[in-house]
């Protein structure tokens, strides 16, 4: 058909075959203009598109943090951080720009003050010796809800983490 374009070619994300169960995230880095990066997560694959763009992939069930920041001549134009759980093939999910097919959004922070606060919370969890990719999804939902109403989130403790890991072991 004339006038129809393949959006997967435009975005740089690979066209996902029906059997592809990975979640693909397109990352762009143009210093001081567009900076998309993964703050944490266990990547299973990487495809380099060019000097400034690459696509990373995550296995179903894995959790990762995707940060997007853009600026213009006047400063920061947009900043957002999403903590996402990669979904299984065919599972319902929320759509996100630069993420295919989408994911289960556990936390969403818009605006630099909130993004910075979440980055500080991630740093604090790491400082306690906890692998951030193993943090309870319920904690990220809690942080999202508390930030949405302007309240400070509760600290994620070693005891809470241990309880989550034990619960996950008995009830997948």
PyMOL commands that set and color helices and strands:
alter all, ss='L'
color gray80, all
select helices_A, chain A and resi 7-11+112-127+132-134+137-148+158-170
alter helices_A, ss='H'
color red, helices_A
select strands_A, chain A and resi 23-30+34-40+45-48+53-58+63-72+75-86+94-96+99-110
alter strands_A, ss='S'
color yellow, strands_A
deselect
rebuild
show_as cartoon
